[in-house]
Amino acid sequence: MEYIVSARKYRPLSFDTVVGQAALTTTLKNAVKSGKLAHAYLFCGPRGVGKTTCARIFAKAINCQHPTAEGEACNECESCQSFNEQRSLNIFELDAASNNSVEHIKTLMEQTRIPPQLGRYKVFIIDEVHMLSTAAFNAFLKTLEEPPAHVIFILATTEKHKILPTILSRCQIYDFERMTIRNTIDHLKHVAEQEGITYEEQALAVIAEKADGGMRDALSIFDQAASFCQGNITYEKVIEDLNVLDSENYFKIIDLAIDNKVSDIMVLLNGVINKGFDGGLLIQGLAKHVRNVLMARDPQTLPLLEVSDQMRARYEEQAKKCQITFLYDALKLMNQCDINYRQSSNKRLLVELTLIEIAQITQPAEDGASAGRKPRRLKSLFKNMIQQQKPKNAAPQVAAAKVAVSAAAAVTAEATGESQTAGTTASEASTTSNAKPKLSLGGIGFSWKKLRQQDNGPQKGGMQIIPGSINMPTGQDAVTDAQFTQTDLEFQWMAMCNRMPQKLSGIATRMKNMNPEITEFPTVEVVVDNELIKQEIEDIQKSIAKTLQVYLHNNQIQITVRVAEQTEHVKILSRREQFEQMAEKNAAVAKLQQAFDLELA
């Protein structure tokens, strides 16, 4: 016996057997009963929801010689028999994807002139009608508007927006709905019982979710799963066959995140990636899972969960453990990760950071954290790690700890969008105990991208390099009057120029060509070429001084700026002139050029 796939074998043959389109089928049956038939219908909706099937059932019922009281075809008269045996001359099906030219439409129009041999109507079903060319649509317009009395057109399409408005205005439009998870599961149960296949409802729910609202897709996946499982469809075998990520992973991640178990989440993520699943797929699935948990918190939104009864109970159970603020924050983090995932060059790191942040949402706030402000969880995480790993009596490790905590604080401030002063940060990091060295967050790390105004008020033009208030380290590590040399000054000057933001790139380039000098220690003099450059330097003079004070560990540094006198101007040499000058001073350079036959690039 020839094998027939389930999508064809269980294709509905009457309106009552159509799944998930009760309103549409009722309207069509009433039209058949009353005899009030339009000359053109348009069935539109997603794939696999029954558009062509309903068109065939409707066409058979229209020509039925003895329709039932409910508007169904009798399946006994000659018209019904000829349709069932696929020999009816009154019902024509045309695939517009392969017959989309003007000539095909003209041929169709000629067939409309011939009246039906049996029955009352000639029915033309045009599938994928949006594939017709514009010229074919225009050739079809007149006939569609005023067809012969014995002709009815039924058009079907998945892309309604591609059809000309002049065509839409001439048709009765029926919008088919996507299949719900519940309807798909119930129909798959019916098919499984008819085929003698045992199943788990959770496995059918996975198939229904994979079908994404299409019954034809669901039946095709069902056949595939039944073949793989050999007549016993189980949840484990279905997710293995369809390569679907087990939802148990999502439940575990949320449970671990509530308990702040970052390490366990990282191990679970590594296992998921090692199985071949993409990190972005995990984030998308986890976001959908958290959304379902959020819906399960309220009885009013519980019906929005398109899952099996068993999964709905699990969502309700986990929803009792989760605070609503945790779910909101987790959804925001995952949505941002999903947006940035495609552009990220290190996708795994992005996913890991997102999961770490989710696991830190429920971490208690630190002592001294002000009310109404988010606790600085990442700072706490890094500080705890440093305290555990710091050896006793190790000054270099203490200095490294300061840098790490400062970096963590900067990352947290940027991630949360908070604007905090270094003095406030330092007060959060300090504790009341004097037994151990304190970890100060100020004076070590800062961001060149965030220019803040100084305590003395905004500078002209608003150009600051670093925050205006920086607390120097206190206690044994405090150094406010350290000695520095001309070499140290030049090194920190160049480093500062390299770190300056893009908006100050012009003045930064000029500053690289300047040679700051120590006049009367610790006063630093900067000589510029003209008054214009002097004004630009003075606009950021206080920020430059503050930066050098931090990196040279001397709070007494002062910056003076003056315009060079006529005799101090130095000609800027080209690279070739610089080389010639070097060769004059050192004969070995000229010999090296001749020996290797070198040329300036």
MARLUMKOL-652061 format. One record per residue (C-alpha): y, x negated, z negated. Coordinates in Angstrom, 1 decimal. Last residue first. Example, Ala and Ser with C-alpha at 12.3 -4.5 7.8 and 13.67 -1.06 7.14 Angstrom:
BEGIN
v,u,w
-1.1,-13.7,-7.1
-4.5,-12.3,-7.8
END
This chain:
BEGIN
v,u,w
55.7,-59.8,-2.2
57.0,-63.3,-2.8
54.9,-65.8,-0.9
52.4,-68.4,-2.1
50.9,-71.2,0.0
48.6,-72.2,-2.8
49.7,-75.8,-3.1
53.2,-75.1,-1.9
53.9,-72.4,-4.5
52.3,-74.4,-7.3
54.5,-77.4,-6.3
57.6,-75.3,-6.5
56.6,-74.1,-10.0
55.8,-77.6,-11.1
59.4,-78.7,-10.3
60.7,-76.7,-13.2
64.5,-75.9,-13.5
65.1,-75.7,-9.8
61.8,-73.7,-9.2
62.8,-71.2,-11.9
66.2,-70.6,-10.2
64.5,-70.2,-6.9
62.1,-67.6,-8.5
65.0,-65.7,-10.0
66.8,-65.7,-6.7
63.7,-64.3,-5.0
63.4,-61.6,-7.7
67.0,-60.6,-7.3
69.5,-61.8,-9.8
71.9,-59.7,-11.9
75.1,-61.6,-12.2
76.2,-62.1,-15.8
79.4,-60.7,-17.2
80.5,-62.6,-20.3
83.6,-64.2,-18.8
85.2,-60.8,-18.0
84.5,-59.5,-21.5
81.5,-57.3,-22.3
82.2,-53.8,-23.7
81.3,-53.4,-27.3
78.7,-51.5,-29.3
77.9,-52.0,-33.0
74.6,-50.9,-34.6
74.0,-51.1,-38.3
70.7,-52.1,-40.1
70.8,-51.6,-43.8
67.6,-49.5,-44.0
65.4,-52.4,-43.1
61.7,-51.9,-42.3
62.1,-53.2,-38.7
60.3,-50.2,-37.3
62.1,-47.6,-39.5
65.5,-49.2,-39.5
65.3,-49.7,-35.7
64.7,-46.0,-35.2
67.5,-45.0,-37.5
69.9,-47.3,-35.7
68.9,-45.9,-32.3
69.3,-42.4,-33.6
72.8,-43.2,-34.9
73.9,-44.7,-31.6
72.7,-41.8,-29.5
76.1,-40.7,-28.1
77.4,-44.2,-28.8
75.1,-45.6,-26.1
76.3,-43.1,-23.5
80.0,-43.9,-24.4
79.3,-47.6,-24.0
77.7,-47.0,-20.6
80.9,-45.4,-19.4
83.1,-48.0,-21.0
81.6,-50.8,-19.0
79.1,-53.6,-19.0
77.5,-53.3,-22.4
77.1,-55.7,-25.3
74.9,-54.5,-28.2
75.6,-56.1,-31.7
73.1,-55.8,-34.5
74.3,-56.0,-38.2
71.5,-57.0,-40.6
72.5,-59.9,-40.7
75.9,-60.9,-39.4
75.6,-61.1,-35.6
72.0,-60.2,-34.7
71.8,-59.8,-31.0
70.9,-56.9,-28.7
70.1,-58.1,-25.1
70.6,-55.3,-22.6
68.6,-54.9,-19.4
66.1,-52.6,-21.1
69.1,-50.5,-22.3
70.0,-49.7,-18.7
66.6,-48.2,-18.0
66.7,-46.2,-21.2
70.1,-44.9,-20.3
68.6,-43.4,-17.1
65.3,-42.3,-18.6
67.0,-40.2,-21.3
65.7,-36.8,-20.1
62.3,-38.3,-19.7
61.9,-39.2,-23.4
62.4,-42.7,-24.9
59.2,-44.4,-25.8
59.7,-47.4,-23.4
63.2,-48.0,-24.6
62.0,-48.1,-28.3
59.4,-50.7,-27.4
62.0,-52.8,-25.7
64.3,-52.7,-28.8
61.3,-53.3,-31.1
60.4,-56.5,-29.3
64.1,-57.7,-29.0
64.6,-57.2,-32.8
61.4,-58.9,-33.7
62.3,-61.9,-31.5
65.8,-62.0,-33.1
64.1,-62.2,-36.5
63.5,-59.8,-39.2
63.9,-59.8,-43.0
62.9,-56.7,-45.0
65.5,-54.7,-46.8
64.0,-51.2,-47.3
60.3,-52.0,-47.8
58.4,-49.3,-49.8
54.6,-50.1,-50.1
54.6,-50.5,-53.9
56.1,-47.1,-54.5
57.8,-45.2,-51.7
57.4,-45.3,-47.9
60.7,-44.5,-46.1
61.7,-41.0,-45.7
63.1,-40.1,-42.3
65.9,-37.6,-41.8
67.6,-37.4,-38.4
64.5,-36.9,-36.4
64.0,-39.4,-33.6
65.7,-40.1,-30.3
68.7,-37.9,-30.5
70.7,-36.6,-27.6
72.6,-33.4,-28.4
75.4,-34.1,-25.9
77.6,-35.3,-28.8
75.6,-35.5,-31.9
74.6,-32.5,-34.0
75.3,-32.7,-37.8
75.1,-35.3,-40.4
71.5,-34.4,-41.2
70.5,-35.4,-37.7
69.6,-32.9,-35.0
66.0,-32.9,-33.6
64.6,-34.3,-30.4
61.0,-33.2,-30.0
59.5,-35.2,-27.1
59.9,-38.5,-28.8
57.4,-37.4,-31.5
57.2,-39.0,-34.9
54.8,-41.1,-36.9
55.5,-43.5,-39.8
58.7,-42.7,-41.7
57.4,-39.5,-43.3
53.8,-38.5,-44.1
53.5,-40.3,-47.4
50.1,-40.9,-48.8
50.5,-41.7,-52.5
48.8,-44.6,-54.2
46.4,-43.6,-57.0
46.9,-43.0,-60.8
50.3,-41.3,-60.5
49.0,-37.7,-60.2
51.4,-34.9,-59.3
50.5,-35.0,-55.6
52.4,-36.0,-52.5
51.5,-34.7,-49.0
53.5,-31.5,-49.2
56.6,-33.4,-50.4
56.3,-35.8,-47.5
56.2,-32.9,-45.0
59.3,-31.3,-46.5
61.2,-34.6,-46.2
60.0,-35.1,-42.6
61.6,-31.9,-41.6
59.5,-29.0,-40.3
59.7,-27.0,-37.0
56.6,-24.9,-36.7
55.1,-24.3,-33.2
51.6,-24.0,-34.7
50.0,-26.6,-32.3
53.1,-28.9,-32.4
53.2,-28.9,-36.2
49.5,-29.4,-36.4
49.5,-32.4,-34.1
52.4,-34.0,-35.9
50.7,-33.5,-39.3
47.5,-35.0,-37.9
49.4,-38.0,-36.6
51.1,-38.5,-40.0
47.8,-38.3,-41.8
46.3,-40.9,-39.4
49.4,-43.2,-39.8
49.3,-43.0,-43.6
45.6,-43.6,-43.7
46.1,-46.8,-41.6
48.5,-48.1,-44.2
46.1,-47.3,-47.0
43.3,-49.0,-45.1
45.5,-52.2,-44.7
46.2,-52.1,-48.5
42.5,-52.1,-49.6
42.2,-51.9,-53.4
39.3,-49.4,-53.3
37.7,-48.4,-50.0
39.1,-45.3,-48.1
36.3,-43.2,-46.5
36.4,-40.1,-48.7
40.2,-40.1,-49.0
40.5,-40.5,-45.3
38.2,-37.6,-44.5
40.1,-35.4,-47.0
43.4,-36.3,-45.4
42.1,-35.6,-41.9
40.9,-32.1,-42.9
44.0,-31.3,-44.9
46.3,-32.3,-42.0
44.2,-30.1,-39.7
44.5,-27.2,-42.1
48.3,-27.1,-42.5
48.4,-23.8,-44.2
50.4,-21.2,-42.2
53.7,-20.3,-43.7
54.5,-17.1,-45.5
54.4,-18.6,-49.0
55.0,-22.3,-49.2
52.1,-24.7,-49.5
52.3,-26.5,-52.9
48.5,-26.6,-53.3
46.8,-26.5,-49.9
46.0,-23.2,-48.1
42.3,-22.1,-48.1
40.3,-22.7,-44.9
39.7,-19.4,-43.1
41.3,-20.6,-39.8
39.7,-24.0,-39.9
36.5,-23.0,-38.1
38.6,-21.6,-35.3
40.5,-24.8,-35.0
37.3,-26.8,-34.8
36.0,-24.4,-32.1
39.1,-24.9,-30.0
39.0,-28.7,-30.5
35.4,-28.7,-29.3
36.1,-26.6,-26.2
39.0,-28.9,-25.2
36.9,-32.0,-25.8
34.2,-30.5,-23.5
36.7,-29.8,-20.8
38.2,-33.4,-20.6
40.3,-33.2,-17.4
41.7,-29.8,-18.4
43.2,-27.6,-15.6
40.4,-25.0,-15.5
40.1,-24.9,-19.2
43.7,-24.3,-20.0
43.7,-20.5,-19.7
40.3,-20.2,-21.3
41.4,-22.4,-24.2
44.5,-20.2,-24.7
42.3,-17.1,-24.8
40.0,-18.8,-27.2
42.8,-19.7,-29.6
44.3,-16.2,-29.5
40.9,-14.5,-30.0
40.3,-16.7,-33.1
43.7,-15.8,-34.6
43.0,-12.1,-34.2
39.5,-12.3,-35.6
40.6,-14.4,-38.6
43.5,-11.9,-39.3
41.0,-9.0,-39.2
38.9,-10.6,-42.0
35.3,-11.1,-41.0
32.2,-10.4,-43.3
32.2,-6.6,-42.7
32.4,-7.2,-38.9
29.2,-9.1,-39.1
27.2,-6.0,-40.2
29.0,-3.7,-37.7
28.2,-6.1,-34.8
24.5,-6.2,-35.9
24.3,-2.4,-35.9
25.9,-2.3,-32.4
23.3,-4.8,-31.2
20.4,-2.5,-32.3
22.0,0.5,-30.7
22.4,-1.2,-27.4
25.8,-2.4,-26.2
28.9,-1.0,-24.5
31.0,-1.2,-27.6
34.0,1.1,-27.1
32.3,3.8,-29.2
33.1,1.6,-32.3
36.9,1.9,-31.7
37.4,5.0,-33.9
34.8,3.8,-36.5
36.9,0.7,-37.1
35.5,-2.8,-37.7
33.1,-2.7,-34.8
36.0,-3.1,-32.3
36.9,-6.5,-33.9
33.3,-7.6,-33.7
33.2,-6.6,-30.0
36.4,-8.7,-29.4
34.8,-11.6,-31.2
31.7,-11.3,-28.9
33.9,-11.2,-25.8
35.7,-14.3,-27.0
32.4,-16.0,-27.7
31.1,-15.2,-24.2
34.3,-16.6,-22.6
34.2,-19.7,-24.8
30.5,-20.3,-24.0
31.1,-19.9,-20.3
33.9,-22.4,-20.5
31.5,-24.9,-22.2
29.1,-24.6,-19.3
25.4,-24.0,-20.0
22.8,-26.6,-19.0
20.6,-26.6,-22.0
22.3,-29.7,-23.3
25.6,-27.8,-23.4
24.1,-25.2,-25.8
22.5,-27.9,-28.0
25.8,-29.8,-28.2
27.7,-26.6,-29.2
25.2,-26.0,-32.0
25.6,-29.5,-33.3
29.4,-29.1,-33.2
29.2,-25.8,-35.0
27.1,-27.4,-37.7
29.7,-30.1,-38.2
32.6,-27.7,-38.4
31.1,-25.7,-41.3
34.3,-23.8,-42.3
32.2,-21.0,-43.9
33.8,-18.3,-41.7
33.3,-20.7,-38.7
29.6,-20.9,-39.5
29.1,-17.2,-39.4
31.2,-16.9,-36.2
29.2,-19.7,-34.5
25.9,-18.1,-35.6
26.7,-14.7,-34.2
27.7,-16.3,-30.9
24.6,-18.3,-30.6
22.4,-15.2,-31.2
24.0,-13.8,-28.1
21.5,-16.0,-26.1
23.2,-17.6,-23.1
21.9,-16.0,-19.9
19.7,-18.1,-17.5
18.4,-14.9,-15.9
14.7,-15.8,-16.4
15.2,-17.4,-19.8
17.5,-14.5,-21.0
14.8,-12.1,-19.8
11.9,-13.9,-21.3
13.5,-14.0,-24.8
14.5,-10.3,-24.7
11.0,-9.0,-23.6
9.9,-7.2,-20.5
6.1,-6.8,-20.5
4.8,-6.1,-17.0
4.3,-9.7,-15.8
7.5,-11.1,-17.5
8.7,-12.9,-14.3
7.9,-9.9,-12.0
9.4,-7.4,-14.4
12.5,-9.6,-14.7
13.0,-9.7,-10.9
12.3,-6.0,-10.5
14.9,-5.2,-13.3
17.4,-7.5,-11.7
17.1,-5.5,-8.5
17.3,-2.2,-10.5
20.5,-3.4,-12.3
22.1,-4.5,-9.0
21.5,-1.1,-7.5
22.9,0.5,-10.7
26.2,-1.5,-10.5
28.3,-1.6,-13.6
28.2,-5.3,-14.3
24.5,-5.8,-13.4
24.3,-8.6,-16.1
25.3,-6.2,-18.8
22.5,-3.8,-17.7
20.0,-6.6,-17.6
20.9,-7.8,-21.1
20.8,-4.2,-22.4
17.3,-3.9,-20.8
16.2,-6.9,-22.9
17.7,-5.3,-26.1
15.7,-2.1,-25.4
12.4,-4.1,-25.4
10.1,-3.2,-22.5
6.6,-2.1,-21.5
6.1,-1.4,-17.8
4.0,1.6,-16.6
6.0,2.0,-13.4
7.3,5.5,-14.3
8.0,4.4,-17.9
9.9,1.3,-16.6
12.0,3.5,-14.2
12.9,5.9,-17.0
13.9,3.1,-19.3
16.0,1.6,-16.5
17.8,4.9,-16.2
18.6,5.0,-19.9
19.7,1.4,-20.0
22.1,2.0,-17.0
23.6,5.1,-18.5
24.3,3.2,-21.8
25.7,0.2,-20.2
28.1,2.4,-18.2
27.9,2.6,-14.5
31.2,2.1,-12.7
32.9,5.3,-11.7
33.2,6.9,-8.2
36.6,7.9,-6.9
36.4,10.9,-4.6
39.2,11.3,-2.0
39.5,14.4,0.2
40.7,13.0,3.5
43.6,13.2,5.9
46.2,11.5,3.7
43.8,8.5,3.2
43.7,7.9,7.0
47.5,7.8,7.3
47.6,5.5,4.3
45.6,2.9,6.2
42.5,1.7,4.4
42.5,-1.7,2.8
43.4,-0.4,-0.7
40.2,1.6,-0.8
38.0,-1.4,-0.9
34.4,-0.4,-1.7
34.2,2.1,1.1
32.5,5.3,2.2
33.7,7.8,4.8
32.1,11.3,5.2
33.2,13.1,8.4
32.4,16.7,9.1
32.1,18.2,12.6
31.3,21.8,13.6
34.9,23.0,13.7
35.9,20.2,16.1
38.0,17.5,14.4
41.7,17.9,13.8
43.0,15.1,11.5
40.0,12.8,11.9
40.1,13.2,15.7
43.7,12.3,15.8
43.4,9.3,13.5
40.3,7.6,14.9
42.1,5.7,17.7
44.6,4.4,15.1
41.8,3.3,12.8
40.1,1.5,15.7
43.3,-0.3,16.6
43.8,-1.4,12.9
40.2,-2.8,12.9
37.5,-1.0,11.0
36.1,-2.9,8.0
37.6,-0.5,5.5
35.0,2.1,6.7
32.3,0.3,4.8
29.9,3.2,5.6
30.8,5.9,8.2
28.7,9.0,7.6
29.1,11.5,10.5
27.9,15.0,9.8
27.2,17.5,12.6
27.4,20.9,11.1
25.8,24.4,11.2
22.1,23.8,11.5
19.9,22.8,14.4
21.1,21.7,17.8
24.5,20.6,16.5
27.6,20.9,18.9
28.3,18.0,21.3
32.0,17.1,21.3
31.6,14.9,18.2
29.4,12.5,20.2
32.4,11.5,22.4
34.4,10.6,19.3
31.7,8.2,18.3
31.8,6.4,21.6
35.5,6.1,21.3
35.1,4.6,17.8
32.7,2.0,19.1
35.0,1.1,21.9
38.0,0.7,19.5
36.1,-1.9,17.6
34.5,-1.8,14.1
30.9,-1.3,14.8
29.3,-4.1,12.8
31.1,-3.6,9.5
31.7,0.1,10.3
28.0,0.8,9.8
27.5,4.3,11.3
25.2,6.9,9.9
24.6,10.1,11.9
23.4,13.5,10.6
22.8,16.3,13.1
19.9,14.8,15.1
17.6,14.6,12.1
14.6,12.4,12.6
14.6,10.5,9.3
11.6,12.3,7.9
13.6,13.6,4.9
16.4,14.7,7.4
13.9,16.5,9.6
12.4,18.3,6.6
15.8,19.3,5.3
16.8,20.8,8.6
13.4,22.5,9.1
13.6,24.2,5.8
11.7,23.1,2.7
13.8,20.5,0.9
15.9,23.3,-0.6
19.1,21.4,-0.7
21.1,21.8,-3.9
24.1,24.1,-4.4
23.1,25.4,-7.8
21.9,28.7,-6.3
19.6,26.8,-4.0
20.4,26.1,-0.4
18.4,28.0,2.3
19.4,26.7,5.8
20.3,23.2,4.5
23.0,21.7,6.8
25.5,21.1,4.0
22.8,20.1,1.5
21.6,17.3,3.7
25.1,15.9,4.3
25.8,16.0,0.5
22.6,14.2,-0.3
23.4,11.5,2.3
27.0,11.1,1.1
25.8,11.0,-2.5
23.4,8.1,-1.6
26.2,6.3,0.3
28.5,6.4,-2.7
25.9,5.9,-5.4
27.3,3.3,-7.9
25.9,0.1,-6.2
29.2,-1.5,-5.2
32.5,-0.4,-6.7
34.2,2.8,-5.8
35.3,5.0,-2.8
33.9,8.2,-1.2
36.3,9.6,1.3
35.7,13.1,2.6
36.8,14.7,5.9
36.6,18.2,7.4
36.7,19.9,4.0
34.1,22.4,3.0
34.6,25.7,1.2
31.1,27.1,1.6
31.2,28.4,-2.0
27.8,27.0,-2.9
28.3,23.7,-1.0
31.7,23.1,-2.5
30.3,23.9,-6.0
27.6,21.3,-5.4
30.2,18.7,-4.3
32.4,19.3,-7.4
29.4,19.1,-9.8
28.3,15.8,-8.1
31.7,14.3,-8.6
32.0,15.3,-12.3
28.4,14.1,-13.2
28.7,10.7,-11.6
26.7,8.5,-14.1
23.2,8.8,-12.5
22.4,10.9,-9.5
19.2,12.8,-10.1
20.8,16.2,-10.3
22.6,15.7,-7.0
19.3,15.4,-5.2
17.3,12.6,-3.5
18.2,9.8,-5.9
17.0,6.3,-4.9
14.0,5.5,-7.1
11.9,3.8,-4.4
14.9,2.2,-2.7
16.4,0.4,-5.8
13.0,0.0,-7.2
11.7,-2.2,-4.4
9.0,-0.8,-2.2
5.6,-2.4,-2.0
3.4,-1.3,1.0
0.0,0.0,0.0
END
